[in-house]
Structures are given as C-alpha cells and as structure tokens.
C-alpha cells in the first residue's frame, strides 16, 4: 500500500511557496475561496452599515446634537447658575449660623435665638428661607440640617423631622447626628417604633467612637421599652465589647443586665 505524505502546513504557508501536488493545489483553492468569502461577507456587512447610516443620518445627527446640548447645558448651568447660587447661599448662611451658635452657648433666651436662626432678621435669610431658595446647593442642604436641629431645640418635633429628613449627610458626624435627632423627635412624639428605626440607622452610619455608641445606647433603651429584649441585648453587648472605653459603656452594662433578665 502506498502512503501519502501528509501536507506540511508550515511549509505550505511560507511566502513564495508554490503548490506542487494536487492536494496542495486543491487546498490553496479552498483557502483562497474561504478568504474571498470572508472579504465578501465583510464587504456586504460594511455596505449594509453604510446604507443604514445613510438612511438614518438625520436621526443619528439629532441624537448626537441632543447629547452635546445636554452636556453643554449642564456645564453652563453649573458655571452661571449653581456656582453663583452656592456663593450667595454661603454668604446668607453666616448670619443664621451665628444666631444658632449663640443659642447653643446661651443660658437664657435660647428659643429666641433659635427662631432668629430659622427666620432671619433685618433682611437676612434664616435657615428656612435658605433651604427653600437654595435647595440645589450645598449650603441649602446644610440649612436643612441646622433648621431641623433648631426646631428640635424649640420642641417643634414634626418640623424637625421634616427638615432633618431632607438633609443628605456627607460627613462622619452630621449624617448620624441628623438620623439620631429624628429618632429623638419621634421619641418626643411618643412613636418609639419609628425612633428605634432611626436610632439604629444612625448607629450604623459611618461607624465612629462618638455617635455609634451614643445611638446604640438609645436604640437599646428604646428596644427595652418596646419589650424587645433580644434587640436591646444585642445593642448593649456591642457597646460593651466594641466601645468599652466610651462613656456609654457604663450605662450599657447596667441595661444589659436588665435585658438578660427580661429574656
């Protein structure tokens, strides 16, 4: 029996190589046909794409124009509206914050100073107007926080909740403090279930050694009042184990015993 030597593809592919055998010639024809078919397919695809683009060029141009206008509009909005608004709002905040700080330090007349911080005086805006007029700025957002805290201090709890709930806390302290203050307001309104929810949320936000044990303790005490001993025990245990150096740890140990006795 005569054996046919397999075709060496590496040899066949060398530049300048000319097929000698019938098998090599057939392979060359097949390879050329396959390549031609690939190019034909690509050409057909390109032609279809070009035809589609030509047919829909108005739509494509319209979409590109709309995107470009949106980007340009946003940049102009930031440059010529939002930035001036932010600067104006920051200037307005100064007087309102001054009244708020005075109220914190005052021994008498606190409510009067908090009201001035809220409503302004002598043509200067208070936090309420700043939060409303400059709602899209950082200063407007901060005004929500201060307005909520001021209302909490003058015992207008629903107003405090309304403003604090609008505040988008961006730092480690004011975010948890705002949520915790909402919990305090719900406690004063005798809505402990809502208070517990906000205390727990405040404790879980941006964990730190100041606000986390503070609101864990409030959450635990509120849970005890609701008869949720297992929830209370979890919060008190977290304080005693993870924040044992905090001032809340001493109280947490006492309340922890009460929670264990309730189970």
N, C-alpha and C positions, 0 to 999 in steps of 0.2 A: 504494500500500500504506500502511495506517495503522500508524504506530509507536506502541507503548505505552510511556509514560514509566516508566522503572524506579522502583521504590518506594524512596524515601529513608528508610533505616532510622533515621538520626539524627533525622529529623523524626517518624517513627513512634514512636520511643521517648520523645519529650518528654512530660512529665507533662501530663495533661489533653487530650492529642491524641485525637480521635475518628476512627476509620477512616471513610473516605468511599467508597472504591471497593470493588468486590467482592473484588479481590485482597488489599486491606488487611484486610478483614473475615476472609477465609479465613486470612490469616497470623496475625491476632490469635487466632482459634480454635485454630490449630495450636500457637501459643506457650502459650496457656492450658492446652491439653491436655498439652503436654510438661511444663509446670511442675507440673501436677496429678499427672502420672505420677511425677515426681521425689519430690514430697512423699509420695505413696503408697508408693513404694519405701522412703523413709526411715522412714516410719511402720511399715511391715512389718518392716524391719530392727530398729528400736527395740523393737518388740513381741517379736520373736524373742529379742533380747538380754535383755529383761526376763524373759521366760519361762525362758530358760536360767539367769539369775542366781537366779531364784526356786527353780528346780528344784535348783540346786547350791549354794544359800546355805550349807548346813551344811559342805560341802567347802571353800568359799571361806573361811568363818569359821575353819575348822580350820587352813587353811594360814596365814592371817594371824596366828592365835594362836601357831602354832609358830614363825614368823619372829620375832614380838615376844618370845616366851620365849627364843629363842636369843640375840637381841641383849641382852636383859636379863641372861641368864645369863652371857654373855661379859663384860659390864660389871661384874657382881658378882664374877666370877672374878678379874678384874684388880684390882679395888679391895680385896677382902677376902682374897684368897689370894696372887696373884702379887706385888703390891707388898710385903706383909709378908715374903714369901719372899725377895724381892730384897734387902730391908734386912737380914734375918737372915744371908743368904749373904754380903753385903758385909762384915758385922762378922766373920764367920768367916774371910774371906779375909785379913784383916790379919795375923794371926799366921803363916799359911802363907807369905804373900809376904815377911814379914820373914826367915824361915828361908831362902827362896830367894835373896833379895838378899845375905844373909850368905854363902851358899855361893858366889855369883859373886865376891865380894870376898876370900874366904878363901884363904890359901896352904896350909893343911893342914885336914884334916877335912871336905873338901868333900862327900864321899859321905854322911857322917853328917848334915850339914845338909840335903842334898837329900832324904834319907829322911825327915827331920823335916817338911820342907815337903810331902812326899807323904802321910805317915801321921798327922801331927799329934802333939800331946803334951799331957799334963795336961788332958784333957777338951776340947781344942780340935781341931777337924777339920783334916785336911790336904787337899790338892787332890783326892785320890782320893775322899774322902767328900763333899766339896763338889760335885764334878762329878756324883756319883751322886744325892745327896739333893736338890740344887737344879738339876737338869738343865734345867728350863724357864726359868731366869733368865739374865740377862747374866753374873752372877758365876759361875754354873755353867758357862757357855760359856768364860769366861776360865780357869776351873780346868782345863778340858781342855787349853788351850794350855800353861799352866805345868806341869801334870803330864807332858805329853809332853816338854817341854824338860828337866825334871828327870830323867825316865827316860833320855833321850838322854845326859845327862851322866854317869849312873852305868852306862852301857853296857848298858841293858836295851832293846834296839833294837825288838823287836816290840811291847813295851808302849808305847814312844814313838810308834810308828806308829799304834797303836790310839787313843790319846788325841788326837794331833795331827790325825788324820783326822776326828775328831768336831768339831773346832774350826771355827766359822764366822767366819772373819776379817772384821772390819768396818772396819779402818783400813789405811792405806797401808803400814805396816811389818809388823805381826804376821801379816797374811794371807800375804804372800810368805815371811816367815821360817818360818811353820809348814810350808808346802809344801816349802820348801828343806830344812828339818830332816828331813822324811820322806825326801827324797832322800838325805840324809846317812845316815839309818838303813838304807836299802836298800843303800847303798854298803858299809856295815859288814857287812851280811848277805850280801855278795857277790852282789847282784842288780842289776847295772848297767843292765839294760834298764828296770827299774822306776825306778831312781834317775834316769836320763836323763829319763824322762817327767815326774817331779816337779820336777826342776831347770828344765825348760823351762816348766812351768806356773808355777813361782814367778817366773821371769824375765818372764813375760808379764802377771803380775798387777800392776795399779796401778803402771805404769812410773815409776821414780824413779832418782835418781843413786846410790843406795846399794845397794838389793837387786838391781836389774836387772843391772848389770854383774857383780855377785858371782855370781849364779846362772847367767848366761850363760857365765861362765868355767868354772864347774863342769860345766855341760852340755857345753861344748866339749871339756873334758878327758875326760869320760866317753865322749863320742862317739868321740874318738880311740882310747880303749881298746877300743871295740867295732868299730873298723875303719871307722867311718862318717865318712870324711874330709870328704865334702861337707857333712854336717851340722855337723861341727866347724868347718869353714872359715866357714860362714855365721855361726855364733855369735861367732867371734873377730873377723870383719870388722865385725859390728855394734858390738862393743865399741870397736874402734879408730876407727871412723868416727863413732859417735854418743855415745860416752862416753870420748873421748880424754883427758879430764882425770882420769879415775878411776884409782885405784891398780891396778886390774886391767888397765889398758890395756897396761902394760909387759909383763906376762906374756902377754897376748893376742897381742902382736906376735910373740913367740918361738914360741908354739904355732901361730900362723897359718902360719909358715914350715914347720913340721912337717906341717901338714895339706896344704899345697900340694905338698910333696914326696911325700906318700902318694898323691896323685891320679894 
